[in-house]
């Protein structure tokens, strides 16, 4: 099942996405579950599956503006240099623990919305990733039980303002300009992806393939990340873990390739979907 958050007219909602359109479950069930995060918190995804069975869609996809899958996450945790090819191209040494940083919710936009290149930078870079969305809360989660806590998976573009990222050894500034990352278009529920180690992650820039890898090549796999993160913080429903980007990022190409006004970046995760975002220069 594919679940998405969106805006229709002046209202925000969430629903089930099918090939025929969108079933507006948020309007029907909104008193109990006003947001997709509230649905996950209640553990009520099976209820939505029952509600959606056999129902015709309420909306066409073209009639909604997709929001980030979880517009209001408590935490967005991102993993750096988590593919060997990317670690090698950046020249970073191997580490015994994952490299983690955070993003703020206002840094993310949904499918079809513009990624905003800040005026203070000309080094805005793409990063295709698989995002993990937490369903069941927990702390000290053992890796053997980690996937039981996953609600689903989505495409993620952890686009980076490279010069600001490289001001110091801390990634935070380069990852937290407003509207610089993409998240969507929807979440595919975990029951449809029983083995997340076999997913292909691809980035296309203006139709040209720039990145391609598979999630079996993650240095720290999804269970390892959930185990590590849940040791120092409680993971709660709707939390997002962006698992890292493969090799082929723009700033390590010769010559470097950076996102420009008018570009279109597409992140595809096979079996999940395609997240498409145009790029626009910031206007102050």
C-alpha positions as CSV (number, residue, x, y, z in Angstrom):
1,X,0.0,0.0,0.0
2,X,1.2,3.5,-0.8
3,X,0.4,6.2,1.6
4,X,1.0,9.9,0.9
5,X,0.5,13.4,2.5
6,X,-0.7,16.2,0.2
7,X,-2.6,19.4,-0.1
8,X,-5.8,19.7,-2.1
9,X,-7.1,23.2,-2.4
10,X,-6.7,24.9,1.0
11,X,-6.8,21.6,2.9
12,X,-4.0,19.2,3.8
13,X,-4.8,15.5,4.1
14,X,-3.3,12.0,3.6
15,X,-4.4,9.0,1.6
16,X,-3.9,5.8,-0.3
17,X,-2.3,6.2,-3.7
18,X,-3.4,3.7,-6.5
19,X,-2.8,3.6,-10.2
20,X,-6.3,5.2,-10.6
21,X,-5.8,8.1,-8.2
22,X,-5.9,8.9,-4.5
23,X,-8.3,7.6,-1.9
24,X,-8.7,10.5,0.6
25,X,-8.5,8.5,3.8
26,X,-7.5,11.6,5.8
27,X,-10.8,13.2,5.3
28,X,-12.7,10.1,6.1
29,X,-10.7,9.1,9.2
30,X,-9.3,12.5,10.1
31,X,-11.1,12.8,13.5
32,X,-9.2,9.8,14.7
33,X,-6.0,10.1,12.6
34,X,-5.5,13.8,11.4
35,X,-2.1,13.1,10.0
36,X,-0.1,10.2,8.6
37,X,2.1,10.3,11.6
38,X,-0.9,10.0,13.9
39,X,-2.0,7.0,11.9
40,X,1.4,5.3,12.4
41,X,1.4,6.3,16.1
42,X,-1.9,4.5,16.6
43,X,-0.7,1.4,14.7
44,X,-3.7,1.7,12.4
45,X,-2.3,1.0,9.0
46,X,-4.3,-2.3,8.7
47,X,-7.4,-0.3,9.3
48,X,-6.7,1.9,6.4
49,X,-6.0,-1.1,4.2
50,X,-9.5,-2.4,5.1
51,X,-11.1,0.9,4.5
52,X,-9.5,1.3,1.1
53,X,-10.3,-2.2,-0.2
54,X,-12.7,-1.9,-3.1
55,X,-13.2,1.8,-2.9
56,X,-12.8,4.1,-5.9
57,X,-10.3,7.0,-5.7
58,X,-11.6,10.4,-4.6
59,X,-8.9,12.5,-6.3
60,X,-6.6,12.4,-9.3
61,X,-2.9,12.7,-8.6
62,X,-2.6,15.8,-10.8
63,X,-5.1,17.6,-8.6
64,X,-3.0,17.4,-5.4
65,X,0.3,19.0,-4.3
66,X,2.3,16.2,-2.6
67,X,3.9,17.1,0.7
68,X,6.8,15.3,2.4
69,X,5.5,11.9,3.2
70,X,5.7,12.7,6.9
71,X,5.3,16.5,7.0
72,X,5.8,16.7,10.8
73,X,8.4,14.1,11.9
74,X,9.8,14.3,15.4
75,X,13.2,13.4,14.0
76,X,15.0,13.2,10.7
77,X,18.2,11.3,11.1
78,X,20.6,11.1,8.1
79,X,23.5,8.8,7.6
80,X,26.7,10.1,5.9
81,X,29.2,8.1,3.7
82,X,27.3,4.9,4.1
83,X,28.3,3.3,0.7
84,X,31.8,2.2,0.0
85,X,31.9,4.0,-3.4
86,X,30.9,7.3,-1.8
87,X,33.3,6.9,1.1
88,X,36.1,6.3,-1.4
89,X,35.2,9.2,-3.7
90,X,35.2,11.5,-0.6
91,X,38.5,10.2,0.7
92,X,37.0,9.5,4.2
93,X,38.4,6.8,6.4
94,X,36.4,3.8,7.5
95,X,34.7,4.2,10.9
96,X,33.4,1.7,13.3
97,X,30.1,3.6,13.8
98,X,27.7,5.3,11.4
99,X,28.2,9.0,10.7
100,X,24.9,10.7,11.7
101,X,23.5,14.2,11.3
102,X,20.0,15.7,11.5
103,X,17.8,17.7,9.2
104,X,14.9,19.9,10.2
105,X,11.4,19.3,8.8
106,X,11.3,22.6,6.9
107,X,14.3,21.5,4.8
108,X,12.1,19.0,3.0
109,X,9.6,19.4,0.1
110,X,7.3,16.8,-1.5
111,X,7.3,15.3,-4.9
112,X,6.9,17.9,-7.7
113,X,7.9,20.9,-5.5
114,X,11.0,22.9,-6.2
115,X,14.3,22.3,-4.4
116,X,15.6,25.8,-3.7
117,X,19.2,26.6,-4.4
118,X,20.3,29.2,-1.8
119,X,21.6,32.5,-3.1
120,X,24.6,32.2,-0.9
121,X,25.9,29.1,-2.7
122,X,26.6,27.8,-6.2
123,X,27.5,24.3,-4.9
124,X,24.1,22.7,-4.5
125,X,24.4,18.9,-4.9
126,X,22.1,15.9,-5.3
127,X,22.1,12.8,-3.1
128,X,19.7,9.9,-3.9
129,X,18.7,7.8,-0.9
130,X,16.3,5.3,0.6
131,X,14.4,6.6,3.5
132,X,13.1,4.4,6.3
133,X,10.0,5.5,8.2
134,X,9.5,4.2,11.7
135,X,6.2,2.8,12.7
136,X,6.5,1.3,16.1
137,X,8.4,3.3,18.7
138,X,11.2,1.8,20.7
139,X,14.6,2.1,22.4
140,X,17.5,-0.4,22.6
141,X,16.1,-2.2,19.6
142,X,18.1,-5.3,18.7
143,X,19.0,-5.6,15.0
144,X,17.1,-8.9,14.9
145,X,13.8,-7.1,15.7
146,X,14.6,-3.8,13.9
147,X,12.5,-4.3,10.8
148,X,9.5,-4.9,13.1
149,X,9.7,-1.2,13.9
150,X,9.6,-0.1,10.2
151,X,6.3,1.3,8.8
152,X,7.6,1.7,5.3
153,X,10.1,3.1,2.8
154,X,10.3,6.2,0.6
155,X,12.6,8.0,-1.8
156,X,14.8,10.8,-0.4
157,X,17.0,13.4,-2.0
158,X,19.4,14.6,0.7
159,X,20.5,17.5,-1.5
160,X,23.4,19.4,0.1
161,X,24.8,22.9,0.0
162,X,28.4,21.7,-0.2
163,X,30.3,24.9,0.6
164,X,28.3,25.4,3.8
165,X,28.6,21.7,4.6
166,X,32.4,22.1,4.4
167,X,32.7,25.2,6.6
168,X,33.7,22.8,9.5
169,X,33.6,19.1,10.1
170,X,30.0,19.3,11.2
171,X,27.4,18.8,8.4
172,X,24.5,20.7,9.9
173,X,24.6,24.1,8.0
174,X,24.9,22.4,4.6
175,X,22.0,20.1,5.2
176,X,19.5,22.6,6.7
177,X,18.7,25.4,4.3
178,X,14.9,25.6,3.8
179,X,13.4,23.5,1.0
180,X,16.7,21.9,-0.1
181,X,15.7,18.2,0.2
182,X,13.0,16.0,-1.3
183,X,11.0,13.3,0.4
184,X,8.3,11.3,-1.4
185,X,6.2,10.9,-3.3
186,X,4.7,8.3,-0.9
187,X,5.6,5.6,1.6
188,X,5.4,2.0,0.5
189,X,4.3,0.0,3.5
190,X,6.8,-2.5,4.9
191,X,4.7,-5.5,4.1
192,X,5.3,-4.9,0.4
193,X,9.0,-4.8,0.8
194,X,9.9,-7.7,3.1
195,X,13.6,-7.5,2.1
196,X,14.9,-3.9,1.9
197,X,18.5,-5.1,1.1
198,X,17.5,-5.7,-2.5
199,X,16.4,-2.2,-3.6
200,X,18.0,-0.3,-6.4
201,X,18.7,3.5,-5.8
202,X,19.1,5.7,-8.9
203,X,19.5,9.4,-9.4
204,X,18.8,11.1,-12.8
205,X,19.7,14.7,-13.5
206,X,17.8,16.1,-16.5
207,X,17.3,12.6,-17.6
208,X,21.0,11.6,-17.3
209,X,21.8,8.9,-14.8
210,X,24.3,10.1,-12.2
211,X,24.0,7.5,-9.4
212,X,23.0,3.9,-9.2
213,X,23.6,1.4,-6.5
214,X,21.8,-1.3,-4.4
215,X,21.0,-1.3,-0.7
216,X,22.9,-4.5,-0.1
217,X,26.0,-2.3,-0.5
218,X,25.1,-0.1,2.6
219,X,28.1,-0.2,5.0
220,X,25.7,0.0,7.9
221,X,22.5,-1.8,6.9
222,X,19.0,-0.8,8.1
223,X,18.9,-3.1,11.2
224,X,22.3,-1.8,12.3
225,X,21.2,1.8,11.9
226,X,18.0,1.2,13.9
227,X,19.9,-0.6,16.6
228,X,22.6,2.1,16.9
229,X,20.2,5.1,16.8
230,X,17.7,3.6,19.2
231,X,20.5,3.1,21.8
232,X,20.9,6.8,22.3
233,X,17.4,8.1,21.4
234,X,13.9,6.8,21.3
235,X,12.7,6.2,17.8
236,X,9.0,7.1,17.6
237,X,6.3,6.8,15.0
238,X,7.0,8.9,11.9
239,X,10.7,9.3,12.5
240,X,12.7,9.3,9.3
241,X,16.1,7.7,8.7
242,X,17.8,8.6,5.4
243,X,20.2,5.7,4.9
244,X,23.0,7.4,2.8
245,X,23.8,8.1,-0.8
246,X,25.9,6.0,-3.3
247,X,28.9,7.2,-5.2
248,X,28.5,9.6,-8.1
249,X,27.7,12.8,-6.2
250,X,28.2,16.0,-8.2
251,X,31.0,17.7,-6.3
252,X,33.3,14.7,-6.8
253,X,32.9,14.6,-10.6
254,X,35.4,16.0,-13.0
255,X,34.3,18.6,-13.7
256,X,32.0,19.0,-10.8
257,X,28.2,19.0,-11.5
258,X,26.0,21.2,-9.3
259,X,22.2,21.8,-9.4
260,X,21.2,24.9,-11.3
261,X,17.9,26.8,-11.8
262,X,15.7,24.8,-14.2
263,X,17.3,21.4,-13.6
264,X,15.2,18.4,-12.7
265,X,16.4,15.8,-10.2
266,X,14.8,12.4,-10.0
267,X,15.4,9.8,-7.3
268,X,14.1,6.4,-8.1
269,X,14.0,3.5,-5.7
270,X,12.9,0.4,-7.6
271,X,9.8,-1.0,-6.0
272,X,9.1,2.2,-4.1
273,X,8.6,5.0,-6.6
274,X,10.1,8.0,-8.3
275,X,10.6,11.4,-6.5
276,X,10.9,14.2,-9.0
277,X,11.9,17.8,-8.1
278,X,12.7,20.8,-10.3
279,X,15.4,23.2,-9.0
280,X,14.8,26.9,-8.6
281,X,17.1,29.7,-7.4
282,X,16.2,31.3,-4.2
283,X,14.4,34.7,-4.5
284,X,14.7,37.1,-1.6
